[in-house]
């Protein structure tokens, strides 16, 4: 269990450090991500980005536990 938590923490840190580069590539603005801007209010719901990251994390953890 501790190994899994360490890996999850490292993945979160890596995504945080790479986020500026990932947004330039297009991650975070994929088709299916909902963004509503009205005046000084912005609502952002990253549905497709969340699904993609979930699949990548699932595959990574599956490979680590294999």
VMD Tcl script that builds the backbone (N, CA, C; Angstrom):
set m [mol new atoms 198]
animate dup $m
set s [atomselect $m all]
$s set {name element resname resid chain x y z} {
  {N N UNK 1 A 0.815 -1.191 0.000}
  {CA C UNK 1 A 0.000 0.000 0.000}
  {C C UNK 1 A 0.860 1.257 0.000}
  {N N UNK 2 A 1.949 1.261 0.763}
  {CA C UNK 2 A 2.807 2.443 0.805}
  {C C UNK 2 A 3.480 2.680 -0.547}
  {N N UNK 3 A 3.823 1.613 -1.242}
  {CA C UNK 3 A 4.434 1.738 -2.572}
  {C C UNK 3 A 3.461 2.404 -3.546}
  {N N UNK 4 A 2.210 2.022 -3.471}
  {CA C UNK 4 A 1.181 2.600 -4.332}
  {C C UNK 4 A 1.011 4.095 -4.046}
  {N N UNK 5 A 0.989 4.472 -2.785}
  {CA C UNK 5 A 0.844 5.878 -2.419}
  {C C UNK 5 A 2.033 6.706 -2.878}
  {N N UNK 6 A 3.229 6.144 -2.786}
  {CA C UNK 6 A 4.422 6.848 -3.259}
  {C C UNK 6 A 4.356 7.060 -4.763}
  {N N UNK 7 A 3.930 6.047 -5.493}
  {CA C UNK 7 A 3.822 6.161 -6.951}
  {C C UNK 7 A 2.773 7.199 -7.335}
  {N N UNK 8 A 1.632 7.182 -6.663}
  {CA C UNK 8 A 0.589 8.172 -6.942}
  {C C UNK 8 A 1.102 9.584 -6.656}
  {N N UNK 9 A 1.819 9.746 -5.565}
  {CA C UNK 9 A 2.397 11.045 -5.221}
  {C C UNK 9 A 3.398 11.517 -6.263}
  {N N UNK 10 A 4.233 10.617 -6.746}
  {CA C UNK 10 A 5.209 10.975 -7.771}
  {C C UNK 10 A 4.532 11.346 -9.091}
  {N N UNK 11 A 3.464 10.650 -9.423}
  {CA C UNK 11 A 2.712 10.980 -10.644}
  {C C UNK 11 A 2.084 12.360 -10.517}
  {N N UNK 12 A 1.523 12.667 -9.362}
  {CA C UNK 12 A 0.912 13.985 -9.153}
  {C C UNK 12 A 1.966 15.086 -9.239}
  {N N UNK 13 A 3.133 14.860 -8.658}
  {CA C UNK 13 A 4.215 15.842 -8.731}
  {C C UNK 13 A 4.674 16.021 -10.176}
  {N N UNK 14 A 4.814 14.916 -10.905}
  {CA C UNK 14 A 5.249 14.994 -12.301}
  {C C UNK 14 A 4.253 15.768 -13.152}
  {N N UNK 15 A 2.970 15.498 -12.965}
  {CA C UNK 15 A 1.943 16.216 -13.729}
  {C C UNK 15 A 1.974 17.700 -13.360}
  {N N UNK 16 A 2.172 18.004 -12.091}
  {CA C UNK 16 A 2.243 19.403 -11.668}
  {C C UNK 16 A 3.422 20.137 -12.270}
  {N N UNK 17 A 4.559 19.464 -12.345}
  {CA C UNK 17 A 5.744 20.095 -12.931}
  {C C UNK 17 A 5.633 20.230 -14.447}
  {N N UNK 18 A 4.991 19.274 -15.086}
  {CA C UNK 18 A 4.874 19.283 -16.538}
  {C C UNK 18 A 3.641 20.007 -17.046}
  {N N UNK 19 A 2.775 20.515 -16.160}
  {CA C UNK 19 A 1.509 21.100 -16.576}
  {C C UNK 19 A 1.662 22.249 -17.579}
  {N N UNK 20 A 2.601 23.196 -17.388}
  {CA C UNK 20 A 2.735 24.261 -18.401}
  {C C UNK 20 A 3.054 23.695 -19.796}
  {N N UNK 21 A 3.884 22.685 -19.876}
  {CA C UNK 21 A 4.213 22.067 -21.160}
  {C C UNK 21 A 3.022 21.291 -21.707}
  {N N UNK 22 A 2.301 20.607 -20.833}
  {CA C UNK 22 A 1.158 19.812 -21.272}
  {C C UNK 22 A 0.035 20.683 -21.817}
  {N N UNK 23 A -0.154 21.874 -21.269}
  {CA C UNK 23 A -1.201 22.753 -21.796}
  {C C UNK 23 A -0.826 23.282 -23.168}
  {N N UNK 24 A 0.475 23.472 -23.443}
  {CA C UNK 24 A 0.899 23.891 -24.778}
  {C C UNK 24 A 0.673 22.801 -25.803}
  {N N UNK 25 A 0.793 21.540 -25.385}
  {CA C UNK 25 A 0.565 20.410 -26.282}
  {C C UNK 25 A -0.926 20.260 -26.575}
  {N N UNK 26 A -1.776 20.676 -25.674}
  {CA C UNK 26 A -3.213 20.600 -25.886}
  {C C UNK 26 A -3.940 19.862 -24.792}
  {N N UNK 27 A -3.222 19.266 -23.866}
  {CA C UNK 27 A -3.871 18.570 -22.763}
  {C C UNK 27 A -4.529 19.605 -21.863}
  {N N UNK 28 A -5.798 19.432 -21.615}
  {CA C UNK 28 A -6.558 20.410 -20.857}
  {C C UNK 28 A -7.498 21.196 -21.733}
  {N N UNK 29 A -7.328 21.094 -23.028}
  {CA C UNK 29 A -8.214 21.765 -23.998}
  {C C UNK 29 A -8.661 20.778 -25.068}
  {N N UNK 30 A -8.923 19.551 -24.667}
  {CA C UNK 30 A -9.326 18.518 -25.608}
  {C C UNK 30 A -10.806 18.644 -25.951}
  {N N UNK 31 A -11.209 18.095 -27.112}
  {CA C UNK 31 A -12.642 18.068 -27.414}
  {C C UNK 31 A -13.367 17.255 -26.340}
  {N N UNK 32 A -14.422 17.773 -25.823}
  {CA C UNK 32 A -15.144 17.105 -24.745}
  {C C UNK 32 A -14.932 17.787 -23.410}
  {N N UNK 33 A -13.911 18.644 -23.307}
  {CA C UNK 33 A -13.716 19.456 -22.112}
  {C C UNK 33 A -14.658 20.650 -22.208}
  {N N UNK 34 A -15.389 20.910 -21.155}
  {CA C UNK 34 A -16.392 21.976 -21.160}
  {C C UNK 34 A -15.813 23.210 -20.479}
  {N N UNK 35 A -15.905 24.351 -21.176}
  {CA C UNK 35 A -15.443 25.613 -20.598}
  {C C UNK 35 A -16.500 26.675 -20.863}
  {N N UNK 36 A -17.010 27.269 -19.796}
  {CA C UNK 36 A -18.031 28.307 -19.899}
  {C C UNK 36 A -17.459 29.582 -19.282}
  {N N UNK 37 A -17.391 30.648 -20.074}
  {CA C UNK 37 A -16.896 31.936 -19.590}
  {C C UNK 37 A -18.012 32.975 -19.715}
  {N N UNK 38 A -18.368 33.576 -18.598}
  {CA C UNK 38 A -19.399 34.614 -18.578}
  {C C UNK 38 A -18.937 35.738 -17.645}
  {N N UNK 39 A -18.595 36.845 -18.206}
  {CA C UNK 39 A -18.144 37.976 -17.390}
  {C C UNK 39 A -16.901 37.614 -16.590}
  {N N UNK 40 A -17.000 37.697 -15.275}
  {CA C UNK 40 A -15.860 37.353 -14.421}
  {C C UNK 40 A -16.003 35.950 -13.825}
  {N N UNK 41 A -16.814 35.103 -14.448}
  {CA C UNK 41 A -17.048 33.736 -13.975}
  {C C UNK 41 A -16.577 32.753 -15.042}
  {N N UNK 42 A -15.783 31.768 -14.650}
  {CA C UNK 42 A -15.318 30.737 -15.568}
  {C C UNK 42 A -15.557 29.376 -14.934}
  {N N UNK 43 A -16.206 28.494 -15.684}
  {CA C UNK 43 A -16.441 27.122 -15.251}
  {C C UNK 43 A -15.723 26.200 -16.220}
  {N N UNK 44 A -14.847 25.364 -15.698}
  {CA C UNK 44 A -14.068 24.457 -16.534}
  {C C UNK 44 A -14.272 23.038 -16.029}
  {N N UNK 45 A -14.763 22.154 -16.895}
  {CA C UNK 45 A -14.996 20.757 -16.539}
  {C C UNK 45 A -14.217 19.891 -17.534}
  {N N UNK 46 A -13.050 19.375 -17.126}
  {CA C UNK 46 A -12.183 18.627 -18.044}
  {C C UNK 46 A -12.573 17.146 -18.148}
  {N N UNK 47 A -13.669 16.853 -18.804}
  {CA C UNK 47 A -14.167 15.476 -18.891}
  {C C UNK 47 A -13.201 14.588 -19.677}
  {N N UNK 48 A -12.858 14.984 -20.891}
  {CA C UNK 48 A -11.984 14.165 -21.740}
  {C C UNK 48 A -10.577 14.073 -21.158}
  {N N UNK 49 A -10.062 15.169 -20.656}
  {CA C UNK 49 A -8.735 15.152 -20.053}
  {C C UNK 49 A -8.713 14.219 -18.846}
  {N N UNK 50 A -9.757 14.256 -18.038}
  {CA C UNK 50 A -9.841 13.369 -16.874}
  {C C UNK 50 A -9.894 11.899 -17.274}
  {N N UNK 51 A -10.658 11.595 -18.316}
  {CA C UNK 51 A -10.723 10.210 -18.796}
  {C C UNK 51 A -9.372 9.742 -19.326}
  {N N UNK 52 A -8.702 10.604 -20.090}
  {CA C UNK 52 A -7.395 10.243 -20.636}
  {C C UNK 52 A -6.376 10.011 -19.527}
  {N N UNK 53 A -6.334 10.892 -18.545}
  {CA C UNK 53 A -5.401 10.726 -17.428}
  {C C UNK 53 A -5.736 9.489 -16.602}
  {N N UNK 54 A -7.009 9.180 -16.458}
  {CA C UNK 54 A -7.422 7.992 -15.724}
  {C C UNK 54 A -6.946 6.723 -16.424}
  {N N UNK 55 A -7.094 6.683 -17.733}
  {CA C UNK 55 A -6.628 5.515 -18.488}
  {C C UNK 55 A -5.112 5.379 -18.387}
  {N N UNK 56 A -4.393 6.488 -18.542}
  {CA C UNK 56 A -2.929 6.439 -18.443}
  {C C UNK 56 A -2.468 6.004 -17.054}
  {N N UNK 57 A -3.114 6.505 -16.019}
  {CA C UNK 57 A -2.763 6.116 -14.657}
  {C C UNK 57 A -3.092 4.649 -14.406}
  {N N UNK 58 A -4.229 4.181 -14.915}
  {CA C UNK 58 A -4.601 2.764 -14.752}
  {C C UNK 58 A -3.609 1.843 -15.433}
  {N N UNK 59 A -3.199 2.190 -16.631}
  {CA C UNK 59 A -2.207 1.369 -17.347}
  {C C UNK 59 A -0.880 1.392 -16.630}
  {N N UNK 60 A -0.467 2.555 -16.154}
  {CA C UNK 60 A 0.796 2.659 -15.423}
  {C C UNK 60 A 0.788 1.817 -14.157}
  {N N UNK 61 A -0.282 1.917 -13.385}
  {CA C UNK 61 A -0.361 1.115 -12.157}
  {C C UNK 61 A -0.469 -0.364 -12.460}
  {N N UNK 62 A -1.146 -0.722 -13.545}
  {CA C UNK 62 A -1.235 -2.124 -13.918}
  {C C UNK 62 A 0.145 -2.674 -14.267}
  {N N UNK 63 A 0.947 -1.878 -14.987}
  {CA C UNK 63 A 2.295 -2.310 -15.351}
  {C C UNK 63 A 3.209 -2.401 -14.123}
  {N N UNK 64 A 3.043 -1.481 -13.183}
  {CA C UNK 64 A 3.880 -1.490 -11.969}
  {C C UNK 64 A 3.534 -2.703 -11.109}
  {N N UNK 65 A 2.268 -3.045 -10.996}
  {CA C UNK 65 A 1.854 -4.158 -10.137}
  {C C UNK 65 A 2.022 -5.521 -10.801}
  {N N UNK 66 A 2.366 -5.536 -12.049}
  {CA C UNK 66 A 2.515 -6.775 -12.793}
  {C C UNK 66 A 3.733 -7.507 -12.443}
}
mol reanalyze $m
mol bondsrecalc $m
mol representation Tube
mol addrep $m
